[in-house]
């Protein structure tokens, strides 16, 4: 055993994010000799549905899982209660298994991680995931005209500086965010690990043709239709209006185009001129690869803002791993960084550049190079090795 890690996440392991961006990494690190306790916050409905499956996976890999109930209401007070509850469990866990490293995913858990470092001198990893407080404001979730939310925002901006200056390692999703942090004169180590993808799960060669034919029939997609894909949620940050305009432009070039939107959200298309060609479908995580495999190209537009320069989209890695070209807008994450490095990726600045992007997408559909390039940057194994390097450097110290 190389060391004990306490991993804290305010996202649940039964959430899609927990299943794609938490558990796979911890499984990989467990296989490399680290022993984990995970404390997560679970939404009741998802927890009841998936707790058995996730428990079995954790037991198989000798991962101790402590699921806590997530509280949403009343705002602020419910979060304070969750933080208090988390601290009680962290204290108890330290008495049972005195961990060497406390790994905190995002800001809420970092409140407890910093406290643990100060109390027990454990190594503290601030896996920041993005500029969370700014994201809440820019996404319209915290209105600073409300005195309560202004107090909460200022509180987290103050804590943000403490997390950055007192952590042993900072994990950033993007080069853009790292540069911003360094501009703040932060001297701590910043390691970039983008959202990665399991290339074994997202592999176009593992999907049988008869499976694709059955799904096409179920969705009303013909074998010669050109399918544009959008994968994921439609709320807050995603520019669905602009993506629908992109589809209208695609219809001018490909009259047989369909827009497949794989999401758990709803969308009102009453006024949309091609609503009969838009297919909105839910899909469990296990079925996401086959839905992606039906597409010829994909689109992902995110509202540009200060906070989104720190964003890395899981769907970007998943789509490219399936050899599907991706069109995204500029102004967020590391879009400019990847533009020259990924053969299946192209960015657009505005509607005037949609037509060029469409021609690029049509010309690159299903190219083998897309997956190969994506593997260089977004492979889960590469992400696991990056975390392993972080842990080993902390253990040596």
Backbone torsions as a table, in degrees:
resi	resn	phi	psi	omega
1	UNK	NA	129.7	-175.9
2	UNK	-86.6	-25.4	-178.8
3	UNK	165.6	162.9	179.4
4	UNK	-103.4	130.7	-179.3
5	UNK	-119.3	131.0	169.4
6	UNK	-101.0	118.1	-176.1
7	UNK	-108.7	122.3	-177.9
8	UNK	-113.1	127.4	177.7
9	UNK	-138.1	132.9	177.2
10	UNK	-82.5	-13.5	170.3
11	UNK	-83.2	148.4	179.6
12	UNK	-83.6	151.0	173.1
13	UNK	-70.1	-19.6	176.3
14	UNK	-87.0	-4.2	172.4
15	UNK	-78.0	152.9	175.3
16	UNK	-54.9	-38.7	179.5
17	UNK	-64.4	-40.6	178.3
18	UNK	-64.6	-35.0	-178.8
19	UNK	-76.6	-24.1	-177.9
20	UNK	-103.2	-32.4	-170.7
21	UNK	-121.7	7.5	174.7
22	UNK	-125.4	-64.9	-171.9
23	UNK	-60.7	-43.6	-178.9
24	UNK	-59.0	-38.2	179.1
25	UNK	-66.5	-43.7	-177.0
26	UNK	-68.1	-36.1	174.5
27	UNK	-61.0	-46.8	179.7
28	UNK	-61.6	-39.5	179.3
29	UNK	-73.1	-33.0	175.4
30	UNK	-63.3	-39.0	178.1
31	UNK	-67.4	-17.4	177.6
32	UNK	-97.4	11.1	169.7
33	UNK	105.9	-2.5	178.7
34	UNK	-87.3	149.7	179.1
35	UNK	-113.4	126.2	-172.2
36	UNK	-114.1	142.7	158.9
37	UNK	-115.8	126.7	177.7
38	UNK	-109.2	128.5	169.3
39	UNK	-112.6	120.7	-177.2
40	UNK	-129.6	164.2	177.7
41	UNK	-112.9	120.2	-170.5
42	UNK	-108.5	137.2	173.2
43	UNK	-79.2	135.6	-167.9
44	UNK	-55.2	-48.3	-175.1
45	UNK	-64.5	-46.4	-179.9
46	UNK	-67.3	-37.1	-178.9
47	UNK	-63.5	-45.5	-179.1
48	UNK	-63.0	-32.6	-177.2
49	UNK	-78.1	-36.4	-168.7
50	UNK	-118.8	0.1	-173.8
51	UNK	-59.6	-38.5	-180.0
52	UNK	-64.1	-44.7	-179.4
53	UNK	-63.0	-46.9	-178.7
54	UNK	-68.1	-39.0	177.6
55	UNK	-59.7	-42.9	179.4
56	UNK	-63.0	-41.5	178.8
57	UNK	-63.5	-43.2	-179.9
58	UNK	-64.0	-43.8	179.4
59	UNK	-63.3	-39.1	-179.5
60	UNK	-60.2	-31.7	-176.1
61	UNK	-109.3	19.5	177.1
62	UNK	55.9	38.5	177.6
63	UNK	-101.2	126.5	176.3
64	UNK	-87.0	124.2	-176.6
65	UNK	-115.6	124.8	175.6
66	UNK	-115.4	95.3	179.2
67	UNK	-84.1	129.1	175.6
68	UNK	-111.9	154.0	-179.5
69	UNK	-78.8	131.8	177.1
70	UNK	-82.0	135.0	178.0
71	UNK	-115.8	131.7	-176.9
72	UNK	-107.6	-30.0	-175.5
73	UNK	-125.6	146.2	-6.9
74	UNK	-73.3	155.2	-179.8
75	UNK	-55.1	148.7	178.3
76	UNK	70.4	-56.9	-178.5
77	UNK	-63.0	-39.3	179.3
78	UNK	-64.5	-37.7	178.3
79	UNK	-68.3	-40.5	176.6
80	UNK	-59.1	-41.1	178.0
81	UNK	-63.5	-42.4	178.9
82	UNK	-63.1	-39.5	178.7
83	UNK	-64.5	-43.3	177.9
84	UNK	-61.1	-44.6	-179.8
85	UNK	-63.9	-38.9	178.3
86	UNK	-62.8	-44.0	-179.5
87	UNK	-62.5	-39.7	178.2
88	UNK	-61.9	-41.2	179.8
89	UNK	-71.5	-35.4	177.8
90	UNK	-65.3	-43.6	177.6
91	UNK	-60.0	-43.0	-179.9
92	UNK	-65.1	-41.8	-178.4
93	UNK	-67.3	-36.0	179.4
94	UNK	-65.2	-35.0	178.1
95	UNK	-68.3	-32.3	-178.5
96	UNK	-83.1	-50.3	-177.9
97	UNK	-132.6	95.3	-175.6
98	UNK	-68.6	95.2	-176.4
99	UNK	-71.4	150.8	178.3
100	UNK	-89.7	-29.8	-176.3
101	UNK	-128.8	136.2	171.0
102	UNK	-113.9	118.1	-173.8
103	UNK	-106.3	114.9	-172.9
104	UNK	-112.6	121.0	179.5
105	UNK	-90.9	109.8	178.3
106	UNK	74.6	-170.8	-163.3
107	UNK	-80.7	-39.8	-176.4
108	UNK	-60.0	-48.7	-179.1
109	UNK	-71.1	-25.8	179.0
110	UNK	-65.8	-25.9	174.8
111	UNK	-56.6	-41.6	-179.5
112	UNK	-79.5	-37.5	-179.7
113	UNK	-61.3	-42.6	178.7
114	UNK	-65.1	-39.1	178.1
115	UNK	-63.6	-39.3	178.7
116	UNK	-65.3	-41.6	178.3
117	UNK	-60.8	-43.8	-178.6
118	UNK	-67.9	-32.5	-177.0
119	UNK	-83.3	-41.1	-172.7
120	UNK	-117.8	-1.0	-179.0
121	UNK	61.6	34.1	174.7
122	UNK	-76.7	159.6	173.7
123	UNK	-74.8	136.5	-173.6
124	UNK	-120.3	116.2	175.4
125	UNK	-100.3	121.7	175.2
126	UNK	-98.2	95.8	179.0
127	UNK	-87.9	83.4	-159.0
128	UNK	-72.2	-28.6	178.0
129	UNK	66.5	-11.7	-179.0
130	UNK	149.4	173.4	177.6
131	UNK	-82.7	83.0	-164.9
132	UNK	-63.1	-45.7	-177.8
133	UNK	-63.9	-43.1	177.4
134	UNK	-64.4	-35.9	178.9
135	UNK	-63.3	-39.3	179.0
136	UNK	-64.2	-37.3	179.6
137	UNK	-73.9	-49.3	-176.6
138	UNK	-67.7	-25.8	177.4
139	UNK	-84.7	0.4	177.3
140	UNK	80.6	10.8	-179.1
141	UNK	-83.9	-29.3	175.2
142	UNK	-119.5	111.9	177.0
143	UNK	-89.0	113.4	-175.5
144	UNK	-69.8	-8.3	172.5
145	UNK	-73.7	-18.9	174.2
146	UNK	-83.2	118.0	-175.6
147	UNK	-55.8	-34.5	-179.1
148	UNK	-64.9	-46.6	-179.0
149	UNK	-69.3	-30.8	176.8
150	UNK	-65.9	-40.9	177.2
151	UNK	-62.5	-44.3	-179.2
152	UNK	-64.2	-42.9	179.4
153	UNK	-60.8	-49.1	-179.6
154	UNK	-63.2	-35.7	177.5
155	UNK	-60.9	-47.9	-176.9
156	UNK	-73.4	-29.7	176.0
157	UNK	-67.3	-36.2	176.3
158	UNK	-67.8	-44.0	178.8
159	UNK	-66.2	-35.3	178.9
160	UNK	-54.5	-45.3	179.2
161	UNK	-62.7	-39.5	177.7
162	UNK	-65.4	-42.6	178.9
163	UNK	-59.1	-42.9	-176.8
164	UNK	-70.3	-39.4	-175.3
165	UNK	-85.4	-24.8	-175.3
166	UNK	-105.5	-5.6	176.9
167	UNK	-74.3	156.7	176.0
168	UNK	-83.2	-31.8	174.5
169	UNK	-146.2	140.9	173.9
170	UNK	-107.7	130.8	173.8
171	UNK	-102.7	124.7	176.7
172	UNK	-115.3	145.8	177.8
173	UNK	-80.1	-22.3	-172.5
174	UNK	-137.5	155.4	172.2
175	UNK	-65.2	-36.8	-178.8
176	UNK	-60.0	-44.0	179.1
177	UNK	-69.1	-39.9	178.5
178	UNK	-59.9	-43.9	179.1
179	UNK	-61.8	-38.9	177.3
180	UNK	-62.5	-44.7	-179.9
181	UNK	-63.1	-43.0	179.8
182	UNK	-65.1	-30.4	176.2
183	UNK	-67.2	-20.3	177.0
184	UNK	-84.8	8.2	179.3
185	UNK	67.1	26.0	174.1
186	UNK	-76.3	127.2	-175.0
187	UNK	-102.9	-2.0	179.9
188	UNK	-70.1	159.7	178.9
189	UNK	-66.6	129.5	176.0
190	UNK	-117.9	121.4	-179.8
191	UNK	-111.4	131.8	-179.3
192	UNK	-95.2	120.2	174.0
193	UNK	-134.5	102.0	-179.3
194	UNK	-72.1	170.8	174.1
195	UNK	-64.8	126.2	-174.2
196	UNK	-108.4	175.6	-176.5
197	UNK	-135.0	142.9	174.8
198	UNK	-78.4	105.7	-175.7
199	UNK	-68.4	-19.8	175.9
200	UNK	-74.3	-37.9	179.2
201	UNK	-77.1	-42.3	-179.4
202	UNK	-99.1	78.7	-176.4
203	UNK	-133.5	112.9	-177.5
204	UNK	-62.5	-23.7	-178.6
205	UNK	-74.6	-12.2	-178.4
206	UNK	-96.6	5.6	-178.9
207	UNK	-105.4	120.3	-176.8
208	UNK	-73.1	145.0	-179.2
209	UNK	-61.2	-37.8	-179.2
210	UNK	-66.4	-31.5	175.6
211	UNK	-64.4	-43.6	179.4
212	UNK	-65.0	-40.4	179.7
213	UNK	-63.0	-42.0	179.2
214	UNK	-63.5	-42.7	-179.1
215	UNK	-68.9	-39.7	176.3
216	UNK	-57.9	-45.3	-179.4
217	UNK	-62.6	-42.2	179.9
218	UNK	-62.9	-35.4	-176.6
219	UNK	-92.2	-6.6	-179.2
220	UNK	77.1	33.2	179.3
221	UNK	-106.3	127.2	177.8
222	UNK	-80.7	157.0	-176.6
223	UNK	-63.4	-26.7	-179.1
224	UNK	-99.4	6.5	176.3
225	UNK	-70.1	145.2	173.2
226	UNK	-93.3	115.8	-171.4
227	UNK	-104.9	119.2	172.1
228	UNK	-93.5	135.8	-175.5
229	UNK	-115.0	137.2	160.4
230	UNK	-124.4	131.6	-176.0
231	UNK	-119.5	125.4	172.4
232	UNK	120.5	-170.4	-175.3
233	UNK	-71.8	160.8	-177.9
234	UNK	-111.2	-2.7	-172.3
235	UNK	-88.2	161.1	168.7
236	UNK	59.7	-69.8	-168.4
237	UNK	-102.4	-15.8	-170.5
238	UNK	-94.9	131.0	-172.2
239	UNK	-91.6	77.6	-176.1
240	UNK	-66.2	-34.4	178.5
241	UNK	-59.1	-47.0	179.8
242	UNK	-66.2	-34.8	178.5
243	UNK	-68.9	-34.6	175.9
244	UNK	-67.9	-36.9	175.6
245	UNK	-64.4	-39.6	176.1
246	UNK	-59.3	-41.2	179.1
247	UNK	-64.9	-38.5	177.0
248	UNK	-59.3	-42.3	177.8
249	UNK	-65.2	-38.1	177.4
250	UNK	-62.6	-39.6	180.0
251	UNK	-61.0	-27.5	178.9
252	UNK	-70.0	-26.5	-179.2
253	UNK	-98.0	-39.7	-179.7
254	UNK	-122.7	96.0	-176.8
255	UNK	-66.1	-19.4	-179.4
256	UNK	-94.7	19.4	-177.4
257	UNK	-74.6	143.7	172.0
258	UNK	-123.6	148.7	177.9
259	UNK	-111.5	107.8	179.2
260	UNK	-95.6	114.3	-180.0
261	UNK	-109.8	109.9	-179.1
262	UNK	-98.1	106.6	-172.8
263	UNK	-157.5	159.4	172.7
264	UNK	-93.2	-3.5	-177.7
265	UNK	-90.6	168.3	176.9
266	UNK	-105.8	159.2	-177.4
267	UNK	-146.3	128.5	179.4
268	UNK	-89.2	114.8	-177.2
269	UNK	-114.0	21.2	-174.8
270	UNK	-54.0	-42.2	-175.9
271	UNK	-93.0	1.0	-174.9
272	UNK	-81.9	129.1	-173.0
273	UNK	-66.3	-24.2	-178.2
274	UNK	-116.9	38.5	-175.8
275	UNK	-61.5	-25.8	179.5
276	UNK	-71.8	-15.8	179.8
277	UNK	-101.1	6.2	177.9
278	UNK	-104.4	125.7	-178.5
279	UNK	-115.3	117.3	179.5
280	UNK	-107.9	124.4	-171.5
281	UNK	-144.0	136.4	171.4
282	UNK	-82.7	153.4	177.6
283	UNK	-151.5	130.8	172.5
284	UNK	-65.7	157.2	-175.2
285	UNK	-55.8	-37.3	-177.5
286	UNK	-63.6	-22.7	-177.6
287	UNK	-97.2	-5.8	-176.7
288	UNK	-57.4	-43.9	-179.7
289	UNK	-56.9	-40.9	-177.8
290	UNK	-70.5	-33.5	175.9
291	UNK	-64.7	-43.5	177.7
292	UNK	-60.2	-38.6	-175.4
293	UNK	-64.1	-19.2	178.9
294	UNK	-75.6	-16.3	-171.1
295	UNK	-89.9	159.5	174.9
296	UNK	-105.9	-18.7	179.2
297	UNK	-165.2	164.1	-178.0
298	UNK	-138.6	160.6	-178.1
299	UNK	-136.6	146.2	-179.4
300	UNK	-153.3	104.3	179.1
301	UNK	-111.9	126.0	-178.5
302	UNK	-121.8	140.2	179.5
303	UNK	-61.3	121.9	177.2
304	UNK	-69.8	141.0	176.6
305	UNK	-167.4	172.2	177.9
306	UNK	-58.1	-50.3	-174.0
307	UNK	-65.4	-30.2	-175.3
308	UNK	-76.9	-6.0	173.9
309	UNK	-65.9	-14.9	180.0
310	UNK	-97.1	5.8	-173.1
311	UNK	-92.0	139.9	172.0
312	UNK	-129.2	122.7	-173.6
313	UNK	-91.2	123.1	177.3
314	UNK	-56.6	-39.6	-176.6
315	UNK	-62.7	-28.7	178.3
316	UNK	-62.0	-47.9	179.7
317	UNK	-65.0	-41.0	-176.1
318	UNK	-66.6	-43.4	-179.2
319	UNK	-65.9	-45.9	-179.1
320	UNK	-66.5	-34.5	177.2
321	UNK	-62.4	-27.3	179.6
322	UNK	-89.6	12.9	176.7
323	UNK	67.1	30.5	-179.9
324	UNK	-107.7	124.3	178.0
325	UNK	-64.2	147.1	-174.1
326	UNK	-126.1	134.2	174.1
327	UNK	-111.7	126.2	178.6
328	UNK	-133.8	158.5	177.4
329	UNK	-87.4	159.9	179.3
330	UNK	-82.5	171.5	172.5
331	UNK	97.6	10.4	176.9
332	UNK	-149.2	156.5	175.2
333	UNK	53.6	-144.5	-179.8
334	UNK	-106.9	35.8	-176.2
335	UNK	-54.7	-46.7	-178.6
336	UNK	-65.4	-35.2	179.8
337	UNK	-63.7	-42.2	-175.9
338	UNK	-83.7	-16.5	-176.5
339	UNK	-53.0	-42.8	-176.8
340	UNK	-92.1	0.1	-174.3
341	UNK	-112.8	-16.7	-176.9
342	UNK	-116.2	119.6	-175.8
343	UNK	-68.9	-25.4	-177.5
344	UNK	-98.5	18.3	-173.5
345	UNK	-125.0	137.2	175.6
346	UNK	-144.4	141.2	179.3
347	UNK	-104.2	155.8	175.2
348	UNK	-123.7	145.7	-179.6
349	UNK	-93.2	-40.2	-179.0
350	UNK	-159.6	-174.3	-176.1
351	UNK	-62.7	-25.2	-179.9
352	UNK	-66.3	-22.3	-179.4
353	UNK	-98.2	4.2	-179.9
354	UNK	-62.6	-42.5	-174.8
355	UNK	-62.8	-43.3	177.7
356	UNK	-62.2	-39.9	179.7
357	UNK	-65.5	-37.7	178.9
358	UNK	-64.8	-43.9	178.0
359	UNK	-61.9	-41.6	176.6
360	UNK	-60.2	-46.1	-177.5
361	UNK	-62.6	-45.7	-179.8
362	UNK	-62.9	-38.0	-177.7
363	UNK	-74.9	-16.2	-175.6
364	UNK	-115.1	5.7	-175.0
365	UNK	-59.7	131.5	176.3
366	UNK	68.0	16.7	-179.5
367	UNK	-65.8	135.6	-179.9
368	UNK	-64.1	-30.3	-177.6
369	UNK	-63.8	-27.6	-177.6
370	UNK	-59.7	-49.0	-179.4
371	UNK	-65.9	-41.9	-178.7
372	UNK	-61.1	-43.5	178.9
373	UNK	-67.0	-42.0	179.8
374	UNK	-60.8	-37.5	-179.2
375	UNK	-62.2	-30.8	-179.0
376	UNK	-66.4	-29.5	-174.0
377	UNK	-112.0	-28.3	-168.8
378	UNK	-121.9	11.9	179.5
379	UNK	-63.8	133.8	176.8
380	UNK	-57.4	-40.8	179.4
381	UNK	-60.5	-38.3	177.6
382	UNK	-65.4	-41.5	177.8
383	UNK	-63.8	-43.0	178.8
384	UNK	-61.9	-43.2	179.1
385	UNK	-63.9	-35.3	178.0
386	UNK	-65.4	-42.5	176.4
387	UNK	-65.8	-39.1	178.8
388	UNK	-60.0	-42.1	178.4
389	UNK	-61.0	-39.6	178.1
390	UNK	-63.3	-48.2	-179.1
391	UNK	-61.5	-44.3	-177.4
392	UNK	-64.5	-38.2	178.7
393	UNK	-65.0	-36.2	178.7
394	UNK	-73.1	-37.0	179.4
395	UNK	-65.6	-36.7	179.7
396	UNK	-65.3	-29.5	-178.5
397	UNK	-91.5	NA	NA
